[in-house]
Amino acid sequence: MTNKNQSCGVGQDSMPSMTCLIHVLEAWFGVEHLEDYWNFANYLLWVFTPLLLLILPYFTIFLLYLTIVFLHIYKRKNVLKEAYSHNLWDGARKTVATLWDGHAAVWHGYEVHGMEKIPEEGPALIIFYHGAFPIDFYYFMAKIFIHKGRTCRVVADHFVFKIPGGVREALMSDETYNIVWGNRKGFAQVAIDAKVPIIPMFTQNIREGFRSLGGTRLFRWLYEKFRYPFAPMYGGFPVKLRTYLGDPIPYDPKITAEELAEKTKDALQALIDKHQRIPGNIMSALLERFHNKQKINQKTL
C-alpha cells in the first residue's frame, strides 16, 4: 500500500512513476484498488510468459509445415481442378491423396522405389511388412492414385472391421524387423483364387517412425487371448521412409497356398535384408533425412 501523504511529483515524498500512473487512472476511471489488479496481471504475465516462449517456436514450426503442405497442394491445382470438373468424388480423392502426399514429403521425405513394378492394368496383391502404425501404406496409396490413377483395396484381419487396430506383426515385431505371420496363408489363397501376382513391399525405417510395446509378455498374452490390439504405441518421429517394391511373384495354378505364403515371406525378407539396418535405430533414421543415401545394405549384429 502507498502512503496517501505522498504526491505525484519530484521530492522526498513523491511516488514511483508506475504507482503515480495507477492513482491517476483510478481517479480518471473512478475505480479503486487498481493497483491490486495490476499486480495480479503482472503475476499472470510472469507465469505464462515462459509457457508462451516454449509454445511459440513449435507453433512457428507447425505454420512452416502447414505452408509447405499448402504449396504442395497448390502446385497440383490444375490437376485437382480438372479432377473436380469431371467427377466430384474423383476430385475429392485426389485432394485427399495430395494432402497425404504432401505430409509424406514434408514429415518423412517419403520415397517409393520400384513403382514401375505396379501393373498399369489388371489386379495385383501387395503384401507388405506391417509396422506398428501402417502410415507408409497410406502414403503409398496416395502415390499410386496420384501417379497411376489406381486405387488400392485392403485385405485385412476380420477384427479390423470391428475396431481400429493392427495385426500380430504390427504389435509384436520390433526394431529387428522379424516377420511375424504365424501359420497364416489366407492372403496366398486370395491371390490364387483371384489368379493375380503378389508384389512384396517393405518400407525402410517404418519401425523407427512408430513403435509398439506389444512384444512384452503381458501385451502378447492379451493379444493371443482376446485377439484385440491392447498394446500401446509411441512415436511419430520424422524419420526417413523409403518404400521398396520387389519383383512380382506371378500366379501359378500348380502352387499351394502354403508354398506361395512361404515364397512371399522369403521375398519380403530379402527386401528387409537388403534395405534395412538391423537393429533399427531412431537417431540413425532421423539423420538419414539430411543426406542422399539411397540404400542401407549393411546389417549390424
GUMARRO-482915 format. One record per residue (C-alpha): residue number from 0; residue in three letters; x, y, z. Coordinates in steps of 0.2 Angstrom, whole numbers, m for minus. Layout:
<rs>
@i->NUM	aa->ALA	xx->X	yy->Y	zz->Z
...
</rs>
This chain:
<rs>
@i->0	aa->MET	xx->0	yy->0	zz->0
@i->1	aa->THR	xx->6	yy->18	zz->m3
@i->2	aa->ASN	xx->6	yy->32	zz->9
@i->3	aa->LYS	xx->m8	yy->44	zz->5
@i->4	aa->ASN	xx->3	yy->58	zz->10
@i->5	aa->GLN	xx->14	yy->55	zz->m4
@i->6	aa->SER	xx->11	yy->65	zz->m20
@i->7	aa->CYS	xx->15	yy->63	zz->m39
@i->8	aa->GLY	xx->30	yy->74	zz->m41
@i->9	aa->VAL	xx->48	yy->77	zz->m38
@i->10	aa->GLY	xx->54	yy->77	zz->m20
@i->11	aa->GLN	xx->56	yy->67	zz->m4
@i->12	aa->ASP	xx->38	yy->61	zz->m3
@i->13	aa->SER	xx->35	yy->58	zz->m21
@i->14	aa->MET	xx->28	yy->42	zz->m28
@i->15	aa->PRO	xx->36	yy->30	zz->m40
@i->16	aa->SER	xx->31	yy->34	zz->m58
@i->17	aa->MET	xx->20	yy->17	zz->m60
@i->18	aa->THR	xx->11	yy->20	zz->m44
@i->19	aa->CYS	xx->8	yy->38	zz->m48
@i->20	aa->LEU	xx->1	yy->32	zz->m65
@i->21	aa->ILE	xx->m11	yy->20	zz->m56
@i->22	aa->HIS	xx->m18	yy->33	zz->m45
@i->23	aa->VAL	xx->m21	yy->45	zz->m60
@i->24	aa->LEU	xx->m30	yy->30	zz->m69
@i->25	aa->GLU	xx->m40	yy->27	zz->m53
@i->26	aa->ALA	xx->m46	yy->45	zz->m52
@i->27	aa->TRP	xx->m49	yy->45	zz->m71
@i->28	aa->PHE	xx->m60	yy->30	zz->m72
@i->29	aa->GLY	xx->m67	yy->31	zz->m55
@i->30	aa->VAL	xx->m62	yy->14	zz->m49
@i->31	aa->GLU	xx->m52	yy->8	zz->m33
@i->32	aa->HIS	xx->m39	yy->m5	zz->m30
@i->33	aa->LEU	xx->m32	yy->m4	zz->m47
@i->34	aa->GLU	xx->m15	yy->m7	zz->m41
@i->35	aa->ASP	xx->m21	yy->m24	zz->m35
@i->36	aa->TYR	xx->m27	yy->m28	zz->m52
@i->37	aa->TRP	xx->m11	yy->m23	zz->m59
@i->38	aa->ASN	xx->m1	yy->m34	zz->m48
@i->39	aa->PHE	xx->m12	yy->m49	zz->m52
@i->40	aa->ALA	xx->m10	yy->m45	zz->m71
@i->41	aa->ASN	xx->9	yy->m44	zz->m68
@i->42	aa->TYR	xx->9	yy->m61	zz->m59
@i->43	aa->LEU	xx->0	yy->m69	zz->m73
@i->44	aa->LEU	xx->12	yy->m62	zz->m86
@i->45	aa->TRP	xx->27	yy->m69	zz->m76
@i->46	aa->VAL	xx->18	yy->m86	zz->m75
@i->47	aa->PHE	xx->13	yy->m88	zz->m93
@i->48	aa->THR	xx->27	yy->m79	zz->m102
@i->49	aa->PRO	xx->39	yy->m94	zz->m101
@i->50	aa->LEU	xx->25	yy->m106	zz->m107
@i->51	aa->LEU	xx->22	yy->m95	zz->m122
@i->52	aa->LEU	xx->41	yy->m94	zz->m125
@i->53	aa->LEU	xx->40	yy->m114	zz->m126
@i->54	aa->ILE	xx->25	yy->m115	zz->m137
@i->55	aa->LEU	xx->28	yy->m101	zz->m150
@i->56	aa->PRO	xx->43	yy->m110	zz->m158
@i->57	aa->TYR	xx->33	yy->m126	zz->m160
@i->58	aa->PHE	xx->18	yy->m116	zz->m167
@i->59	aa->THR	xx->30	yy->m107	zz->m179
@i->60	aa->ILE	xx->37	yy->m124	zz->m185
@i->61	aa->PHE	xx->19	yy->m130	zz->m187
@i->62	aa->LEU	xx->15	yy->m115	zz->m198
@i->63	aa->LEU	xx->30	yy->m119	zz->m208
@i->64	aa->TYR	xx->25	yy->m137	zz->m212
@i->65	aa->LEU	xx->7	yy->m131	zz->m215
@i->66	aa->THR	xx->14	yy->m118	zz->m228
@i->67	aa->ILE	xx->24	yy->m132	zz->m237
@i->68	aa->VAL	xx->9	yy->m144	zz->m237
@i->69	aa->PHE	xx->m2	yy->m130	zz->m244
@i->70	aa->LEU	xx->11	yy->m125	zz->m258
@i->71	aa->HIS	xx->12	yy->m144	zz->m262
@i->72	aa->ILE	xx->m6	yy->m144	zz->m265
@i->73	aa->TYR	xx->m6	yy->m128	zz->m274
@i->74	aa->LYS	xx->7	yy->m135	zz->m286
@i->75	aa->ARG	xx->m6	yy->m148	zz->m291
@i->76	aa->LYS	xx->m20	yy->m136	zz->m293
@i->77	aa->ASN	xx->m23	yy->m139	zz->m311
@i->78	aa->VAL	xx->m24	yy->m157	zz->m309
@i->79	aa->LEU	xx->m36	yy->m155	zz->m295
@i->80	aa->LYS	xx->m46	yy->m143	zz->m305
@i->81	aa->GLU	xx->m48	yy->m155	zz->m319
@i->82	aa->ALA	xx->m52	yy->m169	zz->m307
@i->83	aa->TYR	xx->m67	yy->m159	zz->m299
@i->84	aa->SER	xx->m73	yy->m154	zz->m317
@i->85	aa->HIS	xx->m75	yy->m172	zz->m322
@i->86	aa->ASN	xx->m81	yy->m180	zz->m306
@i->87	aa->LEU	xx->m84	yy->m173	zz->m289
@i->88	aa->TRP	xx->m79	yy->m189	zz->m280
@i->89	aa->ASP	xx->m63	yy->m191	zz->m290
@i->90	aa->GLY	xx->m58	yy->m173	zz->m286
@i->91	aa->ALA	xx->m61	yy->m176	zz->m268
@i->92	aa->ARG	xx->m50	yy->m192	zz->m268
@i->93	aa->LYS	xx->m36	yy->m183	zz->m277
@i->94	aa->THR	xx->m37	yy->m169	zz->m264
@i->95	aa->VAL	xx->m35	yy->m181	zz->m250
@i->96	aa->ALA	xx->m21	yy->m190	zz->m259
@i->97	aa->THR	xx->m12	yy->m174	zz->m262
@i->98	aa->LEU	xx->m14	yy->m169	zz->m244
@i->99	aa->TRP	xx->m6	yy->m186	zz->m238
@i->100	aa->ASP	xx->7	yy->m185	zz->m252
@i->101	aa->GLY	xx->12	yy->m168	zz->m245
@i->102	aa->HIS	xx->13	yy->m174	zz->m227
@i->103	aa->ALA	xx->23	yy->m189	zz->m233
@i->104	aa->ALA	xx->36	yy->m177	zz->m242
@i->105	aa->VAL	xx->37	yy->m165	zz->m228
@i->106	aa->TRP	xx->37	yy->m176	zz->m212
@i->107	aa->HIS	xx->46	yy->m191	zz->m219
@i->108	aa->GLY	xx->55	yy->m186	zz->m235
@i->109	aa->TYR	xx->45	yy->m201	zz->m242
@i->110	aa->GLU	xx->51	yy->m210	zz->m257
@i->111	aa->VAL	xx->45	yy->m225	zz->m267
@i->112	aa->HIS	xx->57	yy->m236	zz->m277
@i->113	aa->GLY	xx->51	yy->m249	zz->m290
@i->114	aa->MET	xx->34	yy->m240	zz->m294
@i->115	aa->GLU	xx->36	yy->m247	zz->m312
@i->116	aa->LYS	xx->33	yy->m265	zz->m305
@i->117	aa->ILE	xx->15	yy->m260	zz->m302
@i->118	aa->PRO	xx->5	yy->m265	zz->m317
@i->119	aa->GLU	xx->m3	yy->m252	zz->m327
@i->120	aa->GLU	xx->m19	yy->m263	zz->m329
@i->121	aa->GLY	xx->m26	yy->m278	zz->m321
@i->122	aa->PRO	xx->m26	yy->m283	zz->m302
@i->123	aa->ALA	xx->m11	yy->m287	zz->m291
@i->124	aa->LEU	xx->m10	yy->m291	zz->m272
@i->125	aa->ILE	xx->3	yy->m281	zz->m262
@i->126	aa->ILE	xx->9	yy->m289	zz->m247
@i->127	aa->PHE	xx->19	yy->m278	zz->m235
@i->128	aa->TYR	xx->28	yy->m278	zz->m219
@i->129	aa->HIS	xx->16	yy->m271	zz->m206
@i->130	aa->GLY	xx->24	yy->m258	zz->m195
@i->131	aa->ALA	xx->17	yy->m253	zz->m178
@i->132	aa->PHE	xx->7	yy->m240	zz->m187
@i->133	aa->PRO	xx->5	yy->m243	zz->m206
@i->134	aa->ILE	xx->7	yy->m224	zz->m211
@i->135	aa->ASP	xx->18	yy->m230	zz->m225
@i->136	aa->PHE	xx->4	yy->m239	zz->m234
@i->137	aa->TYR	xx->m7	yy->m223	zz->m233
@i->138	aa->TYR	xx->7	yy->m213	zz->m241
@i->139	aa->PHE	xx->9	yy->m227	zz->m254
@i->140	aa->MET	xx->m9	yy->m227	zz->m258
@i->141	aa->ALA	xx->m8	yy->m208	zz->m261
@i->142	aa->LYS	xx->7	yy->m210	zz->m273
@i->143	aa->ILE	xx->m2	yy->m224	zz->m283
@i->144	aa->PHE	xx->m18	yy->m214	zz->m285
@i->145	aa->ILE	xx->m8	yy->m198	zz->m290
@i->146	aa->HIS	xx->4	yy->m206	zz->m302
@i->147	aa->LYS	xx->m5	yy->m220	zz->m309
@i->148	aa->GLY	xx->m23	yy->m216	zz->m306
@i->149	aa->ARG	xx->m26	yy->m233	zz->m297
@i->150	aa->THR	xx->m34	yy->m236	zz->m281
@i->151	aa->CYS	xx->m29	yy->m249	zz->m268
@i->152	aa->ARG	xx->m42	yy->m260	zz->m258
@i->153	aa->VAL	xx->m36	yy->m268	zz->m242
@i->154	aa->VAL	xx->m37	yy->m286	zz->m237
@i->155	aa->ALA	xx->m35	yy->m287	zz->m218
@i->156	aa->ASP	xx->m39	yy->m297	zz->m202
@i->157	aa->HIS	xx->m58	yy->m298	zz->m199
@i->158	aa->PHE	xx->m57	yy->m289	zz->m182
@i->159	aa->VAL	xx->m50	yy->m274	zz->m191
@i->160	aa->PHE	xx->m68	yy->m271	zz->m197
@i->161	aa->LYS	xx->m74	yy->m271	zz->m180
@i->162	aa->ILE	xx->m62	yy->m259	zz->m171
@i->163	aa->PRO	xx->m47	yy->m249	zz->m177
@i->164	aa->GLY	xx->m31	yy->m259	zz->m175
@i->165	aa->GLY	xx->m17	yy->m269	zz->m182
@i->166	aa->VAL	xx->m12	yy->m287	zz->m183
@i->167	aa->ARG	xx->1	yy->m299	zz->m174
@i->168	aa->GLU	xx->16	yy->m292	zz->m184
@i->169	aa->ALA	xx->11	yy->m274	zz->m181
@i->170	aa->LEU	xx->10	yy->m277	zz->m162
@i->171	aa->MET	xx->24	yy->m289	zz->m159
@i->172	aa->SER	xx->38	yy->m286	zz->m171
@i->173	aa->ASP	xx->51	yy->m274	zz->m166
@i->174	aa->GLU	xx->67	yy->m265	zz->m172
@i->175	aa->THR	xx->74	yy->m282	zz->m178
@i->176	aa->TYR	xx->60	yy->m282	zz->m191
@i->177	aa->ASN	xx->56	yy->m300	zz->m189
@i->178	aa->ILE	xx->41	yy->m306	zz->m199
@i->179	aa->VAL	xx->28	yy->m312	zz->m188
@i->180	aa->TRP	xx->14	yy->m321	zz->m198
@i->181	aa->GLY	xx->12	yy->m337	zz->m189
@i->182	aa->ASN	xx->4	yy->m350	zz->m200
@i->183	aa->ARG	xx->m7	yy->m338	zz->m209
@i->184	aa->LYS	xx->m9	yy->m341	zz->m228
@i->185	aa->GLY	xx->m26	yy->m333	zz->m231
@i->186	aa->PHE	xx->m18	yy->m319	zz->m242
@i->187	aa->ALA	xx->m10	yy->m333	zz->m253
@i->188	aa->GLN	xx->m26	yy->m341	zz->m255
@i->189	aa->VAL	xx->m34	yy->m325	zz->m260
@i->190	aa->ALA	xx->m20	yy->m322	zz->m273
@i->191	aa->ILE	xx->m23	yy->m340	zz->m280
@i->192	aa->ASP	xx->m42	yy->m338	zz->m281
@i->193	aa->ALA	xx->m41	yy->m321	zz->m289
@i->194	aa->LYS	xx->m27	yy->m328	zz->m301
@i->195	aa->VAL	xx->m16	yy->m312	zz->m298
@i->196	aa->PRO	xx->3	yy->m309	zz->m294
@i->197	aa->ILE	xx->9	yy->m305	zz->m277
@i->198	aa->ILE	xx->20	yy->m289	zz->m276
@i->199	aa->PRO	xx->31	yy->m289	zz->m259
@i->200	aa->MET	xx->33	yy->m272	zz->m252
@i->201	aa->PHE	xx->44	yy->m265	zz->m237
@i->202	aa->THR	xx->47	yy->m248	zz->m230
@i->203	aa->GLN	xx->64	yy->m244	zz->m223
@i->204	aa->ASN	xx->63	yy->m237	zz->m205
@i->205	aa->ILE	xx->45	yy->m239	zz->m203
@i->206	aa->ARG	xx->48	yy->m246	zz->m185
@i->207	aa->GLU	xx->58	yy->m231	zz->m181
@i->208	aa->GLY	xx->44	yy->m220	zz->m185
@i->209	aa->PHE	xx->32	yy->m228	zz->m173
@i->210	aa->ARG	xx->35	yy->m242	zz->m160
@i->211	aa->SER	xx->24	yy->m254	zz->m151
@i->212	aa->LEU	xx->25	yy->m261	zz->m134
@i->213	aa->GLY	xx->16	yy->m277	zz->m140
@i->214	aa->GLY	xx->32	yy->m288	zz->m138
@i->215	aa->THR	xx->31	yy->m288	zz->m119
@i->216	aa->ARG	xx->25	yy->m303	zz->m111
@i->217	aa->LEU	xx->9	yy->m295	zz->m104
@i->218	aa->PHE	xx->3	yy->m287	zz->m121
@i->219	aa->ARG	xx->7	yy->m303	zz->m131
@i->220	aa->TRP	xx->m3	yy->m313	zz->m119
@i->221	aa->LEU	xx->m18	yy->m301	zz->m120
@i->222	aa->TYR	xx->m17	yy->m301	zz->m139
@i->223	aa->GLU	xx->m17	yy->m320	zz->m140
@i->224	aa->LYS	xx->m30	yy->m322	zz->m128
@i->225	aa->PHE	xx->m43	yy->m309	zz->m134
@i->226	aa->ARG	xx->m37	yy->m305	zz->m152
@i->227	aa->TYR	xx->m38	yy->m287	zz->m149
@i->228	aa->PRO	xx->m24	yy->m274	zz->m150
@i->229	aa->PHE	xx->m21	yy->m269	zz->m132
@i->230	aa->ALA	xx->m3	yy->m264	zz->m134
@i->231	aa->PRO	xx->1	yy->m245	zz->m134
@i->232	aa->MET	xx->11	yy->m237	zz->m147
@i->233	aa->TYR	xx->23	yy->m222	zz->m146
@i->234	aa->GLY	xx->32	yy->m212	zz->m159
@i->235	aa->GLY	xx->28	yy->m201	zz->m174
@i->236	aa->PHE	xx->46	yy->m197	zz->m177
@i->237	aa->PRO	xx->50	yy->m188	zz->m193
@i->238	aa->VAL	xx->62	yy->m202	zz->m199
@i->239	aa->LYS	xx->67	yy->m205	zz->m217
@i->240	aa->LEU	xx->55	yy->m218	zz->m225
@i->241	aa->ARG	xx->58	yy->m227	zz->m242
@i->242	aa->THR	xx->46	yy->m239	zz->m249
@i->243	aa->TYR	xx->54	yy->m253	zz->m259
@i->244	aa->LEU	xx->44	yy->m264	zz->m271
@i->245	aa->GLY	xx->50	yy->m282	zz->m275
@i->246	aa->ASP	xx->48	yy->m292	zz->m291
@i->247	aa->PRO	xx->31	yy->m298	zz->m293
@i->248	aa->ILE	xx->28	yy->m316	zz->m289
@i->249	aa->PRO	xx->17	yy->m322	zz->m304
@i->250	aa->TYR	xx->1	yy->m333	zz->m302
@i->251	aa->ASP	xx->5	yy->m351	zz->m303
@i->252	aa->PRO	xx->m10	yy->m363	zz->m303
@i->253	aa->LYS	xx->1	yy->m378	zz->m298
@i->254	aa->ILE	xx->7	yy->m369	zz->m282
@i->255	aa->THR	xx->m2	yy->m372	zz->m265
@i->256	aa->ALA	xx->m6	yy->m358	zz->m253
@i->257	aa->GLU	xx->7	yy->m364	zz->m240
@i->258	aa->GLU	xx->20	yy->m364	zz->m254
@i->259	aa->LEU	xx->15	yy->m347	zz->m260
@i->260	aa->ALA	xx->15	yy->m339	zz->m242
@i->261	aa->GLU	xx->32	yy->m346	zz->m239
@i->262	aa->LYS	xx->38	yy->m339	zz->m256
@i->263	aa->THR	xx->31	yy->m322	zz->m252
@i->264	aa->LYS	xx->39	yy->m322	zz->m235
@i->265	aa->ASP	xx->56	yy->m326	zz->m242
@i->266	aa->ALA	xx->54	yy->m311	zz->m255
@i->267	aa->LEU	xx->49	yy->m299	zz->m241
@i->268	aa->GLN	xx->63	yy->m305	zz->m230
@i->269	aa->ALA	xx->75	yy->m302	zz->m245
@i->270	aa->LEU	xx->69	yy->m284	zz->m246
@i->271	aa->ILE	xx->72	yy->m282	zz->m227
@i->272	aa->ASP	xx->89	yy->m289	zz->m228
@i->273	aa->LYS	xx->94	yy->m278	zz->m242
@i->274	aa->HIS	xx->87	yy->m261	zz->m237
@i->275	aa->GLN	xx->86	yy->m261	zz->m218
@i->276	aa->ARG	xx->99	yy->m259	zz->m204
@i->277	aa->ILE	xx->96	yy->m272	zz->m191
@i->278	aa->PRO	xx->93	yy->m267	zz->m177
@i->279	aa->GLY	xx->84	yy->m251	zz->m182
@i->280	aa->ASN	xx->89	yy->m235	zz->m173
@i->281	aa->ILE	xx->78	yy->m220	zz->m172
@i->282	aa->MET	xx->93	yy->m207	zz->m172
@i->283	aa->SER	xx->101	yy->m215	zz->m187
@i->284	aa->ALA	xx->84	yy->m215	zz->m196
@i->285	aa->LEU	xx->82	yy->m197	zz->m192
@i->286	aa->LEU	xx->99	yy->m192	zz->m198
@i->287	aa->GLU	xx->95	yy->m200	zz->m215
@i->288	aa->ARG	xx->84	yy->m185	zz->m218
@i->289	aa->PHE	xx->100	yy->m175	zz->m221
@i->290	aa->HIS	xx->109	yy->m185	zz->m234
@i->291	aa->ASN	xx->105	yy->m193	zz->m250
@i->292	aa->LYS	xx->110	yy->m211	zz->m246
@i->293	aa->GLN	xx->98	yy->m222	zz->m256
@i->294	aa->LYS	xx->102	yy->m239	zz->m249
@i->295	aa->ILE	xx->107	yy->m247	zz->m232
@i->296	aa->ASN	xx->115	yy->m264	zz->m236
@i->297	aa->GLN	xx->125	yy->m266	zz->m220
@i->298	aa->LYS	xx->117	yy->m276	zz->m206
@i->299	aa->THR	xx->124	yy->m274	zz->m188
@i->300	aa->LEU	xx->125	yy->m288	zz->m177
</rs>
